[in-house]
Amino acid sequence: MNRRLIELLFPPRCAACRELLTLKEREGGALCTSCMAEWRAATEVKCEKCFLAAKECHCQTELLESVSCKAFYKAVYYLHGKDNPVQNRIIYRIKNTRDRRTIEFLAGELAELLPKDELENTALSYIPRRRRAYLENGTDQARELANALSKVLGIPVLQCLTRKKGRELEQKKLSPGERWRNARASYAVRDRAFRGMHVFLVDDIVTTGSSLAACVQKLLRAGAVSVSCIAIASDDGNRIPVAVALKKDSLFH
């Protein structure tokens, strides 16, 4: 069905607050004017390690650094345990619903962060979603985001990775150590067409970086020249120096 006809029958709503978008707001993407202002403010939140805005910060988690990830790009910080921030609501939206308008908006935002002079001999790939989650929600948000980025950047998407059968544990329910062990056991290289190429690996949100780190390690060992990671958001705790985070934590124990 024609997209204009679909939007006539089902007028698009803001991806965050779900208010109907005006015609002008539709041209700007997936957010209403108010939520767009909040999103823009979120992209400017400073990292306390490098003192750059989220959209400019390339600071990695310890796990990503340990596996020689080339770079880590993110647009915003996810505020753990909170439902209201616009960035959190957008992530919930694409996890639970196949929303092309929101995915295209996010792809456009992420494309602006990537170095345009480093896109030769490059492919996009993504962290495949758990089969159970895919069946429940009808979408694989990282795959959808990679495909949308491919259209913006003009570089191919390769399905480099697959989930091993029987590996259905949810990372968010595990401790940091368990996340790393589960991630290393959950993924396998599916197709080695990326050998000799630079790979941009896509996910929606990074907490400890276990899944991305495990996959970076596997891709490098299988012949990728380098692997950089891209996510909509990094957990807010990742922008705080470890020593400061430990000090803050000790105040509550």
C-alpha positions in Angstrom: 0.0 0.0 0.0 1.2 3.5 -0.8 2.9 5.2 2.2 0.9 8.4 1.8 -2.4 6.4 1.8 -1.3 4.5 4.9 -0.5 7.8 6.7 -3.9 9.2 5.6 -5.7 6.2 7.1 -3.3 5.9 10.1 -1.9 9.3 10.9 1.6 9.0 12.3 2.2 9.7 16.0 5.2 10.8 17.9 7.4 7.9 18.7 7.9 9.1 22.3 4.6 10.7 23.5 2.3 9.2 20.9 0.6 12.5 20.1 -0.4 13.0 16.4 2.3 14.6 14.3 1.5 17.7 12.4 2.4 17.8 8.7 5.5 19.9 9.5 6.6 17.5 12.2 6.3 14.5 9.9 8.8 16.1 7.6 11.3 16.3 10.5 11.0 12.7 11.4 9.3 10.7 14.1 9.0 13.2 17.0 6.7 16.0 17.9 8.3 19.5 18.4 8.5 19.1 22.2 10.0 15.6 22.1 12.4 16.6 19.4 13.7 19.4 21.7 14.2 16.9 24.5 16.0 14.5 22.1 18.3 17.2 20.9 19.1 18.1 24.5 19.8 14.4 25.3 22.4 14.3 22.4 24.2 17.2 24.1 24.6 15.5 27.6 28.3 15.5 28.4 30.4 12.4 29.0 32.3 12.8 32.3 35.3 10.9 30.9 36.0 12.9 27.7 33.8 15.9 28.4 32.2 15.7 24.9 28.5 15.6 24.1 27.0 12.1 23.7 26.8 12.4 20.0 30.5 13.3 19.8 31.8 10.9 22.5 33.6 7.7 21.4 34.3 6.4 24.9 33.9 2.7 25.1 32.9 0.3 27.9 35.8 -1.7 29.4 34.7 -4.8 27.6 34.6 -3.1 24.2 38.1 -1.8 24.8 39.4 -5.2 25.9 38.5 -6.8 22.5 40.0 -4.0 20.4 36.8 -2.4 19.2 37.9 0.4 16.9 35.3 3.0 17.9 31.9 3.3 19.6 29.3 5.7 18.3 26.1 6.6 20.2 23.5 9.3 20.0 22.3 9.6 23.6 22.6 8.1 27.0 19.9 5.7 28.3 18.6 6.5 31.8 18.5 3.1 33.4 15.3 2.3 35.4 13.3 5.3 34.1 10.4 5.3 31.7 9.9 9.0 31.0 13.0 10.2 29.1 12.4 10.6 25.4 15.3 8.4 24.5 14.1 5.6 26.7 10.6 5.8 25.2 12.0 5.7 21.6 14.0 2.5 22.4 11.0 0.9 24.0 9.0 1.8 20.9 11.4 0.1 18.4 11.8 -3.0 20.7 8.1 -3.6 20.9 6.8 -2.4 17.5 7.9 -2.5 13.9 7.9 1.3 13.3 9.6 2.3 10.0 9.3 6.0 10.6 11.1 5.8 13.9 13.8 3.5 12.6 14.4 5.9 9.6 14.7 8.8 11.9 17.2 7.0 14.2 19.2 5.8 11.2 19.4 9.4 10.0 20.6 10.5 13.4 23.3 7.8 13.6 24.5 8.3 10.0 25.5 11.9 11.0 27.9 10.5 13.6 29.9 8.3 11.4 33.1 9.4 9.6 32.2 9.7 5.9 35.8 9.2 4.9 36.0 5.8 6.4 33.2 4.1 4.6 35.2 2.4 1.8 35.5 -1.4 1.9 32.9 -1.3 4.7 29.9 -3.3 5.6 27.1 -3.0 8.2 26.0 -5.9 10.4 24.0 -6.2 13.6 23.4 -8.2 16.8 20.6 -10.6 16.0 17.7 -10.6 18.5 16.6 -13.6 20.6 14.1 -15.7 18.6 11.6 -15.6 21.4 11.7 -11.8 21.6 11.4 -11.6 17.8 8.3 -13.8 17.8 6.7 -11.8 20.6 7.3 -8.4 19.1 7.5 -9.1 15.4 10.7 -7.1 14.9 14.5 -7.3 15.2 15.3 -3.6 15.9 19.0 -3.9 15.3 18.5 -5.5 11.9 15.9 -2.9 10.9 18.2 -0.1 12.0 21.2 -1.6 10.0 19.0 -1.9 6.9 17.9 1.7 7.3 21.5 2.9 7.8 22.5 1.0 4.7 20.0 3.0 2.6 21.3 6.3 4.1 25.0 5.5 3.8 25.0 3.4 0.6 27.0 0.5 2.1 25.8 -3.2 2.3 24.4 -5.0 5.2 25.8 -8.5 5.8 24.3 -11.0 8.2 27.6 -11.9 9.7 26.3 -13.3 13.0 23.7 -15.8 14.2 22.4 -16.9 17.6 23.2 -20.4 18.6 20.2 -22.6 19.2 19.1 -22.9 22.8 20.8 -19.6 23.8 17.7 -17.6 24.9 18.8 -16.1 28.2 18.0 -12.4 28.5 21.1 -10.3 29.1 19.3 -7.8 31.3 18.5 -10.5 33.9 22.2 -11.5 34.3 25.1 -10.1 36.3 27.9 -8.4 34.4 30.1 -11.6 34.6 27.2 -13.8 33.5 26.4 -11.4 30.6 29.9 -11.8 29.2 29.9 -15.6 29.5 26.4 -15.8 28.0 27.2 -13.5 25.2 30.4 -15.4 24.2 28.4 -18.6 24.1 25.3 -17.2 22.3 26.7 -16.0 19.0 28.5 -17.6 16.1 29.8 -16.3 12.8 27.3 -17.1 10.1 28.9 -15.8 6.9 32.5 -14.8 6.3 31.8 -12.4 3.4 33.1 -9.6 5.6 36.7 -10.9 5.6 39.1 -8.2 4.7 36.5 -5.5 5.3 35.8 -2.9 8.0 32.5 -3.7 9.8 30.1 -1.3 11.6 28.2 -3.5 14.1 24.8 -2.1 15.1 22.7 -2.6 18.3 20.0 -0.5 20.0 21.4 0.0 23.5 24.6 -0.8 25.3 24.8 -1.5 29.0 28.0 -3.4 29.7 28.7 -4.0 26.1 28.9 -7.8 26.5 27.0 -8.7 23.4 28.8 -6.3 21.2 32.2 -7.2 22.7 31.6 -10.9 22.1 30.6 -10.3 18.5 33.5 -7.9 17.9 35.9 -10.5 19.1 34.4 -13.2 16.8 34.4 -11.0 13.7 38.0 -9.9 14.2 39.1 -13.5 14.7 37.1 -14.5 11.5 38.9 -11.9 9.4 37.4 -8.5 9.7 40.0 -5.7 9.3 38.4 -3.7 12.1 35.0 -3.5 13.9 33.4 -0.3 15.1 30.1 -0.3 17.1 27.0 1.8 16.7 24.1 2.1 19.1 21.3 4.5 19.7 22.1 4.8 23.3 24.7 3.8 25.9 23.7 3.3 29.5 24.1 6.5 31.5 26.5 4.8 33.9 29.0 4.4 31.0 29.7 8.1 30.9 30.9 8.2 34.5 34.6 7.4 35.3 34.9 4.0 37.1 36.4 5.6 40.2 33.6 8.1 40.5 30.9 5.5 39.9 32.4 3.3 42.7 32.5 6.3 45.1 28.8 7.1 44.3 27.8 3.5 44.8 29.6 3.3 48.2 27.5 6.2 49.5 24.4 4.1 49.3 25.8 1.0 50.9 
